[in-house]
């Protein structure tokens, strides 16, 4: 198993094989240069952590360490709290960095409990721990308002954030985006997931161990094909936004980053590095390293999430008091009720929800996507909430966030516009 390359930042390993690139205290302006995959993933932005203090009132009895990434435009007020898929750790969406800079968007992606450098908690405490993490993380980063986005099963954590912390969203134009939102197999009736109903919960709880075994033992014998790995773990998991079959790089529709004054507006001590997203070998190596780094850290929480998403134990709930809901068709009425109360209290704002479905979705299927959209029918005609849904042509469940398909760019543009338009309103 690879040794953790980030000593005292991720899993606590005492050996560092890839040092984090330091920034000298005396640096001023530095010429732009191309970074390699190791330099890119070693950037300190992808290796941040905080410690959440105990809170006996909510059941958090000991400090909780949380690892997270913070990338894109570091000075932007258009902030996304990102909730990744089952195996979508903070590394996995790092290739969105350049696109985020283009649209002047900042992305904060915390690892869930038991994933990456985040401490583990019991299965029935996962939602509770997440809700404890988020206010501390945003306060620590001095973030006033957020939008939220999720991929696949990350939607469960996003929905809990929306109901429990509406005050964190823009006071005029709150914005939400769902990518290939997870739909329970009881609604989607996807055959290979219906089989999961018959799989004992403890076996599902071994999912991370099986995935690690595949990565460490089977894949090297198979030629270390990263594509092979992505395909195997597709049954329950989503990793880094995958490269589409029509292109081996991210670059086909990725805009060029404009001058720094238009995008990152860096401070004098920030180095100016670019990753060459048009270099097929570089992108392939980056994807290999993302997988290696992911398995170098803790992935035990992935097994817990698999059980959570599949509802494999009677003690497992998708929500936490006081806002209890069991599925999307329960959640939507609660959100609409909240918007009505906001209007009645004189704090009216227009919520926008964008859902991006993959044209070919092996995890949810057409039936699941249609069921998800039907859950939002009560919002039709609402003056308080606008729901939009679109099917992204040629995209798959795993590859939906690849910029080549356009959904990622449209999402980030909407994030930026929600803050620009919201700030203009009185």
QUIBEL-V824642 format. One record per residue. N is the residue number from 1. SS is DSSP state (alpha for helix, beta for strand, coil for the rest). Layout:
BEGIN
n=N ss=SS
n=N ss=SS
END
This chain:
BEGIN
n=1 ss=coil
n=2 ss=coil
n=3 ss=coil
n=4 ss=coil
n=5 ss=coil
n=6 ss=coil
n=7 ss=coil
n=8 ss=coil
n=9 ss=coil
n=10 ss=coil
n=11 ss=coil
n=12 ss=coil
n=13 ss=coil
n=14 ss=coil
n=15 ss=coil
n=16 ss=coil
n=17 ss=coil
n=18 ss=coil
n=19 ss=coil
n=20 ss=coil
n=21 ss=coil
n=22 ss=coil
n=23 ss=coil
n=24 ss=coil
n=25 ss=coil
n=26 ss=coil
n=27 ss=coil
n=28 ss=coil
n=29 ss=coil
n=30 ss=coil
n=31 ss=coil
n=32 ss=coil
n=33 ss=beta
n=34 ss=beta
n=35 ss=beta
n=36 ss=coil
n=37 ss=alpha
n=38 ss=alpha
n=39 ss=alpha
n=40 ss=alpha
n=41 ss=alpha
n=42 ss=coil
n=43 ss=coil
n=44 ss=alpha
n=45 ss=alpha
n=46 ss=alpha
n=47 ss=coil
n=48 ss=beta
n=49 ss=beta
n=50 ss=beta
n=51 ss=beta
n=52 ss=beta
n=53 ss=coil
n=54 ss=coil
n=55 ss=beta
n=56 ss=alpha
n=57 ss=alpha
n=58 ss=alpha
n=59 ss=coil
n=60 ss=beta
n=61 ss=coil
n=62 ss=coil
n=63 ss=coil
n=64 ss=beta
n=65 ss=beta
n=66 ss=beta
n=67 ss=beta
n=68 ss=beta
n=69 ss=beta
n=70 ss=beta
n=71 ss=beta
n=72 ss=beta
n=73 ss=coil
n=74 ss=coil
n=75 ss=coil
n=76 ss=coil
n=77 ss=coil
n=78 ss=coil
n=79 ss=beta
n=80 ss=beta
n=81 ss=beta
n=82 ss=beta
n=83 ss=beta
n=84 ss=coil
n=85 ss=coil
n=86 ss=coil
n=87 ss=coil
n=88 ss=coil
n=89 ss=coil
n=90 ss=coil
n=91 ss=coil
n=92 ss=coil
n=93 ss=coil
n=94 ss=alpha
n=95 ss=alpha
n=96 ss=alpha
n=97 ss=alpha
n=98 ss=alpha
n=99 ss=alpha
n=100 ss=alpha
n=101 ss=alpha
n=102 ss=alpha
n=103 ss=coil
n=104 ss=coil
n=105 ss=coil
n=106 ss=beta
n=107 ss=beta
n=108 ss=beta
n=109 ss=beta
n=110 ss=beta
n=111 ss=coil
n=112 ss=coil
n=113 ss=coil
n=114 ss=coil
n=115 ss=coil
n=116 ss=beta
n=117 ss=coil
n=118 ss=coil
n=119 ss=coil
n=120 ss=coil
n=121 ss=coil
n=122 ss=coil
n=123 ss=alpha
n=124 ss=alpha
n=125 ss=alpha
n=126 ss=alpha
n=127 ss=alpha
n=128 ss=alpha
n=129 ss=alpha
n=130 ss=alpha
n=131 ss=alpha
n=132 ss=alpha
n=133 ss=alpha
n=134 ss=alpha
n=135 ss=alpha
n=136 ss=alpha
n=137 ss=alpha
n=138 ss=alpha
n=139 ss=alpha
n=140 ss=alpha
n=141 ss=coil
n=142 ss=coil
n=143 ss=coil
n=144 ss=coil
n=145 ss=coil
n=146 ss=beta
n=147 ss=beta
n=148 ss=beta
n=149 ss=beta
n=150 ss=beta
n=151 ss=beta
n=152 ss=alpha
n=153 ss=alpha
n=154 ss=alpha
n=155 ss=alpha
n=156 ss=alpha
n=157 ss=alpha
n=158 ss=alpha
n=159 ss=alpha
n=160 ss=alpha
n=161 ss=alpha
n=162 ss=alpha
n=163 ss=alpha
n=164 ss=alpha
n=165 ss=coil
n=166 ss=alpha
n=167 ss=alpha
n=168 ss=alpha
n=169 ss=beta
n=170 ss=coil
n=171 ss=coil
n=172 ss=coil
n=173 ss=coil
n=174 ss=coil
n=175 ss=beta
n=176 ss=beta
n=177 ss=beta
n=178 ss=beta
n=179 ss=beta
n=180 ss=coil
n=181 ss=coil
n=182 ss=coil
n=183 ss=coil
n=184 ss=coil
n=185 ss=alpha
n=186 ss=alpha
n=187 ss=alpha
n=188 ss=alpha
n=189 ss=coil
n=190 ss=coil
n=191 ss=alpha
n=192 ss=alpha
n=193 ss=alpha
n=194 ss=alpha
n=195 ss=alpha
n=196 ss=alpha
n=197 ss=alpha
n=198 ss=alpha
n=199 ss=coil
n=200 ss=coil
n=201 ss=alpha
n=202 ss=alpha
n=203 ss=alpha
n=204 ss=alpha
n=205 ss=coil
n=206 ss=coil
n=207 ss=alpha
n=208 ss=alpha
n=209 ss=alpha
n=210 ss=alpha
n=211 ss=alpha
n=212 ss=alpha
n=213 ss=alpha
n=214 ss=alpha
n=215 ss=alpha
n=216 ss=alpha
n=217 ss=alpha
n=218 ss=alpha
n=219 ss=alpha
n=220 ss=alpha
n=221 ss=alpha
n=222 ss=coil
n=223 ss=coil
n=224 ss=coil
n=225 ss=coil
n=226 ss=alpha
n=227 ss=alpha
n=228 ss=alpha
n=229 ss=alpha
n=230 ss=alpha
n=231 ss=alpha
n=232 ss=alpha
n=233 ss=coil
n=234 ss=coil
n=235 ss=coil
n=236 ss=coil
n=237 ss=coil
n=238 ss=coil
n=239 ss=coil
n=240 ss=coil
n=241 ss=coil
n=242 ss=coil
n=243 ss=coil
n=244 ss=coil
n=245 ss=coil
n=246 ss=coil
n=247 ss=coil
n=248 ss=coil
n=249 ss=coil
n=250 ss=coil
n=251 ss=alpha
n=252 ss=alpha
n=253 ss=alpha
n=254 ss=coil
n=255 ss=coil
n=256 ss=coil
n=257 ss=coil
n=258 ss=coil
n=259 ss=coil
n=260 ss=coil
n=261 ss=coil
n=262 ss=coil
n=263 ss=coil
n=264 ss=coil
n=265 ss=coil
n=266 ss=coil
n=267 ss=coil
n=268 ss=coil
n=269 ss=coil
n=270 ss=coil
n=271 ss=coil
n=272 ss=coil
n=273 ss=beta
n=274 ss=beta
n=275 ss=beta
n=276 ss=coil
n=277 ss=coil
n=278 ss=coil
n=279 ss=coil
n=280 ss=alpha
n=281 ss=alpha
n=282 ss=alpha
n=283 ss=alpha
n=284 ss=alpha
n=285 ss=alpha
n=286 ss=alpha
n=287 ss=alpha
n=288 ss=alpha
n=289 ss=alpha
n=290 ss=alpha
n=291 ss=alpha
n=292 ss=alpha
n=293 ss=alpha
n=294 ss=alpha
n=295 ss=alpha
n=296 ss=alpha
n=297 ss=coil
n=298 ss=beta
n=299 ss=coil
n=300 ss=alpha
n=301 ss=alpha
n=302 ss=alpha
n=303 ss=alpha
n=304 ss=alpha
n=305 ss=alpha
n=306 ss=alpha
n=307 ss=alpha
n=308 ss=alpha
n=309 ss=alpha
n=310 ss=alpha
n=311 ss=coil
n=312 ss=coil
n=313 ss=coil
n=314 ss=coil
n=315 ss=coil
n=316 ss=coil
n=317 ss=coil
n=318 ss=coil
n=319 ss=coil
n=320 ss=beta
n=321 ss=coil
n=322 ss=coil
n=323 ss=beta
n=324 ss=coil
n=325 ss=coil
n=326 ss=coil
n=327 ss=coil
n=328 ss=alpha
n=329 ss=alpha
n=330 ss=alpha
n=331 ss=alpha
n=332 ss=alpha
n=333 ss=alpha
n=334 ss=alpha
n=335 ss=alpha
n=336 ss=alpha
n=337 ss=alpha
n=338 ss=alpha
n=339 ss=alpha
n=340 ss=alpha
n=341 ss=alpha
n=342 ss=alpha
n=343 ss=alpha
n=344 ss=alpha
n=345 ss=coil
n=346 ss=coil
n=347 ss=coil
n=348 ss=coil
n=349 ss=coil
n=350 ss=coil
n=351 ss=beta
n=352 ss=beta
n=353 ss=beta
n=354 ss=beta
n=355 ss=beta
n=356 ss=beta
n=357 ss=beta
n=358 ss=beta
n=359 ss=beta
n=360 ss=beta
n=361 ss=coil
n=362 ss=coil
n=363 ss=coil
n=364 ss=coil
n=365 ss=alpha
n=366 ss=alpha
n=367 ss=alpha
n=368 ss=alpha
n=369 ss=alpha
n=370 ss=alpha
n=371 ss=alpha
n=372 ss=alpha
n=373 ss=alpha
n=374 ss=alpha
n=375 ss=alpha
n=376 ss=coil
n=377 ss=alpha
n=378 ss=alpha
n=379 ss=alpha
n=380 ss=coil
n=381 ss=coil
n=382 ss=coil
n=383 ss=coil
n=384 ss=coil
n=385 ss=beta
n=386 ss=beta
n=387 ss=beta
n=388 ss=beta
n=389 ss=beta
n=390 ss=beta
n=391 ss=beta
n=392 ss=beta
n=393 ss=beta
n=394 ss=beta
n=395 ss=beta
n=396 ss=beta
n=397 ss=coil
n=398 ss=coil
n=399 ss=coil
n=400 ss=coil
n=401 ss=coil
n=402 ss=coil
n=403 ss=alpha
n=404 ss=alpha
n=405 ss=alpha
n=406 ss=coil
n=407 ss=alpha
n=408 ss=alpha
n=409 ss=alpha
n=410 ss=alpha
n=411 ss=alpha
n=412 ss=alpha
n=413 ss=alpha
n=414 ss=alpha
n=415 ss=alpha
n=416 ss=alpha
n=417 ss=alpha
n=418 ss=alpha
n=419 ss=alpha
n=420 ss=alpha
n=421 ss=alpha
n=422 ss=alpha
n=423 ss=alpha
n=424 ss=alpha
n=425 ss=coil
n=426 ss=coil
END
